[in-house]
Amino acid sequence: MASSEDNPPEHHNAETLSIDAGGTLTDTFLMDANGKFTVGKAKTTPDDESQGFIKSSRDALDSWDLDVDDAFPNLVSTVYSGTAMLNRLVERESEVDVGILTTGGMEDTLRMGRGRQSYTGFSYSDRLHVNTHKHPEPLIPRNRIRGVRERIDVKGNELIPLEEYEDDIREGVNDLLDQGVDEIAVMFLHSYQEDKHEQRTKEVAEEVIAERDADTTVMLSSEYYPTLKELPRLNTLVAEAFAAEPSRQQLTRVQQSVDDHGGEVGVRVMASHGGTIDIYANELARTLISGPIGGMIGANYFGKELGYENLVCTDIGGTSFDMGIIIDNDWKIDYSPEMARLLLSLPMVNMDSVGSGTGSYVRVNPTFDKIELGPESAGDQVGVCATETDVETVTVTDCHVALGWIDPENFLGGDMPISRDVAEEAIKEQVADKLDMGVYEAAEGVIKILENKLQNDLEAVVTGEGYAPSNFKCLSYGGGGPVHTAGYTKKLGFDEVLIPEWAAGFSAFGCGAADYEYRYDQTTSIDIDADLSMEDAAETAGEELTQVWKNLEEKVENEFAKSDIGLDEVNFQYNILGQYQGQLNSIDIRSPVDRVNTPEKLEELIDTFEEGYRRQYSEEARSPELGHTITQASVRGVRDVVKPEIPTEEVQGSEPPEDAHKGSREAYWDGVWIQTDVYDLHALNPGNELSGPAVLEGEATTYIVPPDYETSLDKHRVHHLTRED
């Protein structure tokens, strides 16, 4: 647990509560009316996340001498983020059965996929290997997909009237009901342009459902995700039914736990586009990877407050390593992201993730006699060292314990019993003996393999975007981040390496910094021909875009209305995806105007596009003579929230206070046992400097400073890690 102040006042009113329920641990971030915060941590409880949430909240409130019954009645904001929703997609398991009605002839869309989807999640070598190059398992089996004869073309024109084939709908719905489906997803070709066939299908389907007295819901792609490309649109609609809707039950439990302890505030969820939405929002699939997104939001806010414009963000938890890039205090939006080996149609903060974390399983490949890590993880079970769990396979955390980096008596503040002897014995049997190595040699080898992999992944992300690490500061967070920061940044040459003292709860901190925001998107095909006058273009293309924005505005307004938030509290932002006519790649542009109903406003929008294109590519790459096309329009409604206060304290001397030094213990570094100083992470003062080897222990994380490294704590309680010359 960490706090934003050394000597907190006697009384706090906890107003903002943020939750990050990861695969291993649940972090809680609490902030008072003055922006002061405290962070707590507890073991994740996947079957009922509200239990881990309450325990983590109590851990955080202990530093303020409060209990949940004292604090929750004063809450004005509660934000949740987690991975349970995404895990349903990864594991292809759900509590609900979903059926599909689609355009006749397109019944195999899920099984066929697209070229890109067939290799997502595979390494480059595996993509070339015939035995592993395969399509991902579809979420919905073929027998629960029925075709309906109808057709709308790409311009929205009716080619095959649905009214002649409504019996297809009735037969399909009856068949799906016979199979006991809970949700029926309807996705017709080009329904984003014209939705009348989907709307009529919903009417007929609901008639059949009513006749059979069934409890089944009908969902339309045109109501949820009216965007281009049938596969990502269908995947996203299915994800909504398959993974998002069941998660409302978990979120309802979290809401109920807030209510049970006197809270009178609604729970919001971290969304993929960078804001928060209500748990009863229409498009809940936008929250699939809410946890890592929270870290990016926190990093951007952190950078703005402290003057760091360009950041490489790295988040290590128990199951994954998440990476993102912030340039000029902004991030890129990916409009067709990949998650769980599925292409989706969601605007998402651009991030990369690999299945490597502190809970990753360690195995020896018997064919090649080499160590392999993950991608499976022990998750909240930690490792074989956790004696109250049933984990049988060695994890990275077991290696931490064996090397003396982690104190078995202080894991999670002592809440989880850890046995070093058990860890060492398992490493010996499963790894060391198979490779004819010593236990500690094998454990250190595992760490080096992991850190080399993370380093390679991180370098690929940065250089793959065309940047050099030296132009960025690397921000490391997550419960496992401070353990490995030195290892995975060692050879990359970042301008600086930063580790906030509250790194373990940084994603929850980011949720606390996220605005209340709804966003809706609509695929368009609006051409602005180069030979048209601005007057004519404004009357045609401008009016069409304006109407799309108005429709999206209404959707945003309706979402805020569910929470009794008036429009006077909401700031609207308008975006387009634009391109030159005939080109394939669109760029994301924030519009300087909210309506394009005059020549002047249209010209202003086009000038903004030209400047964005010039900045992203070059002056020479511009082709205004081709005319312009708007491929997608979006509207964001943003309600500002109170942001957490970054700690600012008086800088003191370089020597740590005596009470910060907890003693020393032997730890294994580069093949040698060295007596290593151990410090209380939260008892250090700004200005303190430490040379490695050193271990800085907190209740929620451990910060490792290897030999030949130094760390210094600044006035904002951010550690700066440097390698000694």
Buried (B, 14 or more C-beta within 10 A) or exposed (E): BBBBBBEBEEEBBBBBBBBBBBBBBBBBBBBBEBBBBBBBBBBBBBEEBBBBBBBBBBBBBBBBEBEBEBBBBBBBBBBBBBBBBBBBBBEBEBEBBBBBBBBBEBBEBBBEBBEEBBBBBBEEEEEEEEEEEEBBEBBBBEEBBBBBBBBBEEEBEBEBEBEEBBEBBBBBBBBBBEEEBBBBBBBBBBBBBBBBBBBBBBEBBBEBBEEEEBEBBBBBBBBBBBBBBBBBBBBBBBBBBBBBBBBBEBBBBBBEBBBEBBBEBBBBBBBBBBBBBBBBBBBBBBBBBBBBBBBBBBBBBBBBBBEBEBBBBBBBBBBBBBBBBBBEBEBBBBBBBBBBBBBBBBBBBBBBBBBBBBBBBBBBEEEEEEBEBBBBBBBBBBBBBBBEBEBEBBBBBBBBBBBBBBBBEBBBBEEBBBBBEBBBBBBBEBBBBBBEBBBBEBBBBBBEBBBBBBBBBBBEBBEEEEBEBEEBBBBBBBBBBBBBBBBBBBEBEBBBBBBBBBBBBBBBBBBBBBBBBBBBBBBBBBBBBBEBEBEBBBBBBBBBBBEBBEBBBEBBBEBBEBBEBEEEEBEBBBBBBBBBBEEEEBBBBEBEBBBBBBBEBBBBBBEBBBEBBEEEEEEEEBBEEBBBBBBBBBBBBBBEBBBBBBBBBEEBEEEBBEEBBBEBEEBBBEEEEBEBBBBBBBBBBBBBBBEBBBBBBBBBBBBBBBBBBBBBBBBBBBBBBEEEE
